[in-house]
Amino acid sequence: MKIVFLDAKTLGDDIDYSQFEQFGTVVRYPFTAPEEVPERAADADVLVLNKVLVNESTIAGARNLKLVCVTATGTNNLDKDYLEQRKIQWRNVAGYSTESVAQHTFAMLFYLLEHLRYYDDYTREGRYINDRIFTHFARTFHELKGMTWGILGLGAIGRRVADIASMFGARVIYCSASGAPAQDGYCQTDFDTLLRESDILSIHAPLSSHTEGIMNADAFRKMKPEAILLNLGRGPIIREADLAEALNTGEIQAAGLDVLDKEPMADDSPLLGVKDPDRLLITPHIAWAAVESRQRLMKIIAGQIEDFLHNS
């Protein structure tokens, strides 16, 4: 059997591939452009990929192909109808990054809530040296206890964030944009209430017709001016030009984004026009990528291949 990883760089350079060698030959490519897929997939039995497009134009000549494994939850890069026509099976992964994303959510929150960028700059620039007093109150912050933490999208990650926020003493509310039934043990509310009452609003929802562009100018106008917005779902859920305007005019206090409308970031992104750097934190889609999370992902993929072999 030949297993081909088409965009191994998306998994990092510190991943152990030896667990796949038990199945046969393992070939890794750092990146694969669409026009390179036909040649690289030609004699593959299994393709492992993240963002590479899989459709008739890319794998028509892959006559040995039996299984496609996506190293992510989303599978919009797969032409599932074509795969079914070819009787090629596919697998994706879910649940591997819950702890990593929840952790990153709070890392972003505290960075913004406690103005850590400002205070780090204050000491690095030497302004703390021989200051008049031992502390510095230029940027005040509040305890998370007693705040209202709103969540858009209460899947596994949303529930984990809700549970941790509750441990800090926050009141947690959530909204399901798709109108899913209320979940036991969590306080469901409508979208307008979520916007109006949240001191912190974190997004953990998938991109869908219900969520695309839902965080727009109208939504920001309904939020508290001291509210902090965190997006760890999908970039297009937020209208970035509207967010930049809301940050520049003080409609909301700050935003932390791990996902963007275009990834990698576009050079004409409206977010580059946010004037106050303390109001905006952007990380390059890394919330999922703790070492343990990526190791867990690879074990899941190896298990999927093993199960496929045993059942085929």
N, C-alpha and C positions, 0 to 999 in steps of 0.2 A: 504494500500500500504506500502511496505517496501523499504526504500531507504538505500543503503549500500555504504558508502565511504570506499574505499579499501586502499588508501594511504593518509589519511588526513594530515599527517605531512608535505606533500609537499605544503600545503596551509598555514602553520604557525599555531601557537597556539593561535592567537588572533582573530580568525574568529568566527563570530556569526552564529550558525547553526539553530537558532530558526525559521528562515523564512522557513525552510524545514519541520518543524513539522506540518504545516497546511496540508501537503499531506499524513501524516501517520507516521509510526515508522521510526526513524532515527538511524542507527547503524554506528559507526565510528571505523575504525581500523587505527592505526598510519602508519603501513606498512603491505604489504601483499606479501609474496613470491609466486611464480607461483604455487607451490604445495599446498598452502593454499587457493587459489581462489575457487576451486570446492566446498569446504565446506561452505565458507563464502558467496558465490553467490547462494547457492542451492535454497533458498526461496526468493531471492531478486526480486522485480519488476523493480527496477532501480539501476544500478551501476554507481557510480561516481568515477572517477579515473584519474590519470595523466599518469603514466608510466607503469602500470600493463598491461600485455599482455592479450588480449581478443581473444580467438580462440576456436576451438573445444575441445582441451585438457583441457582448463580451465573452460569453461562454458557449456559443453555438458549436465550436469545434472541440469542446472539452468532452470527448466521448466516454471517458472513464469516470466522470464526475458522479458521485453518489450522495455526497453530503456537503452542505455549506453551513459553517458555524460563524455566527456573528458575535463578536466580542463586545456586545452592548445589548441593551434592552430594545432599543428602537430598530426596526427592520424595514424602514421606508426605502432603503437602498436595494431591496430585493424585489425582483419581478416574480411574485409568488405564483401567478398564473402560469408563467413560462416554466418555472421549476416543477409545478405539478404536472404540466404537460410532459415534461421530460422524466417524471418520476424521480426527481432529485429531492431528497429531504433537506430540511433546514432546521436549525436550532438557534435560539438566542439565549441570553442569560438575564436573570433578574434576581434582585435581592442581595447581590454580592457587595454592593457599595453603601448599604444603608448606614452603617456606623461611620464610614468615612465622610459621607455627605452631611450627616447630622453634626459631626464634629466641626466640619468646615463652616457650617451655618453659624455656629456659636463663635468660632474664631472671627468671622466677618462682623458679627453683631458687636462683640466687645471692642473690636478695633475701632468701629464707628461710634459706638455708644460712649466710650471713655476717651475719645479724641486722642488715640494713641499715636497717630501720625504727628499731631501737633506737639505732643509732649516728648516724643522721640527727637523731633527736630529741635525743640527747645534745649535739650541737653547736648545734642550733637553739635549744635552751633555755638556752644560755650556760654549760653545765656544763664545757665544755672550756676556757673562758677562765681563764687563770692556774691551771690544774690543776697538781698536784704533779709529774707527769711528762708526757713528750711523747706517750705512748700510753695506751691504756685497755683493760684486759683483762676487763671485766665479763662479756662474752658471747664465749666462745671458739667457734672454728669449725675445720673440718678441710678438708684438700685433697680435691678430687674424685678425684684420682689414687689408685687402690687401693680405692675404694669399689665396691660392686656396684650397678649401675643396672638395675632391672627394668622391663620394658615390657609392658604389657597391650595387645595389638593391634599386630602388626607389618606394617602397610600401608606406603604410601609415606612418611607422616610418621613412623611408628614407626621405619622403617629409617634415615631421615635423622637422627633423634635418636640412634639407636644408634651411627651412624657418628661423630657429633660427640662423644658421650660417650666413645667409644673413643679419640678423639684426645686427650682430657683424661687418659687413662690409667685410665678406669673399666673394670671388668669388666662386660660387658653380658649379661644373660639376658632371655628373653622367654617369654610364655605366650600361646597362642591359645585363647581361651575356647570357640571353636567346634570345636576339635580339628583344625584345618587341619594338613596335613603340614608337617614341619620345613622351614625355608628354608635353603638353602645359605649358609654363611658366618656364621650366627647360632646362638647356643646356646639351644635350646628347652628349656623345663622345664615341670613341672606347676604348677598354681595355688598349691598349698600351699608348694612350694619357692620360688616367686616371692615370696610373702608373707614367708616365713621369712628369706630371704637378702638381700632388697633393702634397701639403705640409702636409695636413692631409687627410688620406684615411679611411673612416669608412665603415664597412661592415654591411648591414642590409638585406642581401639576404637570401632566404631559401636554404637549402641544396638540390642540384639536380645534375643531370649529367652535367649540365653546370657550376656549381660552385664548385663541390668537387675537392679539391686540386688546385684550380686556383691560389691561393697565394702560389707560390712555389719559388724555388731558382731563376728560370729565371725571375719571376715577381719582386722579391726583387732587382735583379741586375738593373732593369729598373727604380727603384724608386730613389728619391733624398736622399742623405745621411742624410739630416736634416728632412726627412719625419717621421711622426708619424702615426702608423697603429692602428686602433681600430676595434675589432671584437665583434659585438653584434648580429651577425646572427647565424651561427652554426659553431661548432669547426672544423669539417673536411674540411671546406672551406680553411683552412690554413694547410700547411704541417709544423708541429711544429718543426721538426728537421731542416728544412730549415730556419725557422724563428729564431731559436736559433743561428744558424750560422750567419745569417744576423745581428743579434744584437751584437754578439761577435766580428764580424769583422768590425762593423760600416757601413754596407751597408745602414741601416736605423737608425734613431736616437733612436726610442723607439716604444713600442707596449703596448696597453692596451687590455686585453682579458677578456670578461665576460663569454665566452663559450670555451670549450676545446674539443679535439678529444675524450677523455674519461672523463666521469663525473660520480662520483667524480674523481678527478685527480689521475692518476696512479703514483706509486712510482718510476717508471722508465721513467717518462716524460722527454723528451729532454729539456723542458723549465727549469727544475731544474738546468741545466748546464749553464744558462745565468750568466755570471760573474759579470756584473755591475747591482746591484738591481735598480738603477735609470732608467735603460732602459726598465724595464718590470714591469707592474702592472697587477695582475690577481685578479679578484673577482669571487666568486663561484656561477655563474649563478644567480645573484640577480637583474639584471637590470629591470626585469619585476615586481619585488615584492614590490613596494611601498604599504603601507597599503591601500591607495585608490584604487590602481590597483587590489589588491586581493579582496577587498570588491565589486568592480565593477564586477569582474569575478564571484563571488558567486551570485550576483543578476542576472547575465545573465543565470547561470545554473538554478536557481530557476524559472526564467521566461521560460526557455526551458521545464522544467518539467510541469509547469502550462499549457503551450500551448499544450503540448502532451496530457495531461489529458482532456483538453477541446475539442481536435480534434480527440480523439480516441473513 
